[in-house]
Amino acid sequence: MPDIQLDFLGDLKRTHDCGALRLEHEGQRVLLMGWVHRRRDLGGVIFIHLRDREGTSQLVFRGESFPEPHARAEDLRSEYVIGVTGIVEKRSADTINPNLPTGEVEVVVDKIWIFNESKTPPFPMEDTVDVSEDARLKYRYVDLRRPRMQRNIILRSKMSFAVREHLYGQGFLELETPFLTKSTPEGSRDFLVPSRINPGTFYALPQSPQIFKQLFMVAGYDKYFQIVRCLRDEDLRADRQLEFTQIDLEVSFPQQNDLFAAVEPLVQKMCACAGFDIPAPFPRLTYVEAMDRYGSDKPDTRVPQLYRVEDCFANTDLPIGTLPCVAITLPGTGAPSRKERDEMKAFGNERGLRVFDDAKRLDRDYADAMAKVRTRTGAGENDLLILAGWAAPEAKGARPHETVLKACGALRMFAAQMFNDRHQLLDPKVFQWLWVTDFPMFEWDDEDERWVAAHHPFCSVPDSDMDKLESDPANCRALSYDLVMNGNELASGSIRIHRRDIQSKVFKALGLSDEEARAKFGFLLDALEYGAPPHGGMALGLDRIVMLLAGEPSIREVIPFPKTAKGTDVMSDSPSPVSDKQLRELGIALRKPH
Ligand code: ASP
């Protein structure tokens, strides 16, 4: 680094940010501060692009008129932090920069302050330059300066503000819940925090504020929300981090419709922050309908639905057995090539499906049945039409027909991806939001051979299904719902159980003995005995929503300081070993030295 004189900020104050200047400022004297984005030295004149969060302004250092700042500008390099004063001048027509909002003017600098130098940045500030994720995360404070990240993080902030503004306007209170909580089985693995004061015991970091928000309802707070960090010790994926942010809501005396009506404008406002105008109310599908039509509980409705067609082939020899058989159609693909047909077939076969990929042959051999299929699906000559049924006589799972439909749903999406470049169904700028309701209460856990809560054990059950808690868990529904967009689950919630007797019944159905239920959820069971009102709510995944609206492929692009896929922070080098003294204080001895 050159040995240069650095200046103090003193009492200097900016008059404008770097994105503010326009023709109307011509002739004004301004004071700007920011980072040196680019420098062009033409000898007698030096041009600097000065950048801050709001934009970029061109500075001109003219050696003849202002030799002192011009001489100092010779030392400037990328990412130096400076302040300048100067007069705003109109640029001549041939030097106007149409790519910059400030591009019609420039600041002729008469004084400069250099506040700090910068080492050569580990990568250029331009978005167009591909940089390894490792380098980006190691120097995250530099990466966060790049325009794409600034856009994402600022969008996130705007969306959080829109959420707060909307919910405060609807009478919600923003209330906090503890971070050091009790370890309760909520589905995922807990992060544990050893207690120094109570050796041998542990807190858990919250997987979600679920029970606490319910307690706020018991306590009479009526409408709660929080934009809150949740922590789950799970393997990471593109859309999963160890810590993530939920917009968490709970309401007393709710009708499901009221909750949807509160959340739909919230989602509209978040979309508006990203420049998208989306219609409401959102369509609704029950879980059973979603499975039947899309083979998924989080359907991507940009792609045409599946059609059940087993009835069309009832009196034919097409080998489809008694399980569901579906038609998958895509508009305007033309006839698939041999290779495309083979790929679809292989994908289906791997998932247990028998795939009938030759529509022409089916039309010829099963003319009557196929006429019905074509009427039902509306598929014409130029559209993709394939059939898929189950290859074996039986399917596994507590709800075997769902096993088949899920495989068909996966094949439908595989085909949509494969043909996407031809028909553009999966347009990332088309956002199709919908509610999926009436989920099953339980899923069968093959490994543990027991029923587990499909969502969580606090969801209530419709009155008509109460008996099924014991007699027919596979078909017992929950008053639960998800908010889905383009195949992504972006919120989920339920009307909760508010009665102790029913909560105990559900714990029992989940195989928890009374003692276990007391040990784990005693405080909730107690609270339900002190005037718990009917209540319900949901939680929206903020990171995923920002990711999709920003058009990013990973939530790491919209979280300022995320972990790598291995759960590490390469910038601060965590997790890291701690001293023996710290372990001793916690009463912890490690099994193996690390
Ligand atoms: N606590 C739930 C979750 O984290 C959401 C809810 O039911 O409100 O998935």
Residues whose N, C-alpha, C, O or C-beta is under 5 A from the ligand:
A	BS01	LIG	Q207 S208 Q210 L249 S492 G493 S494 G537 M538 A539
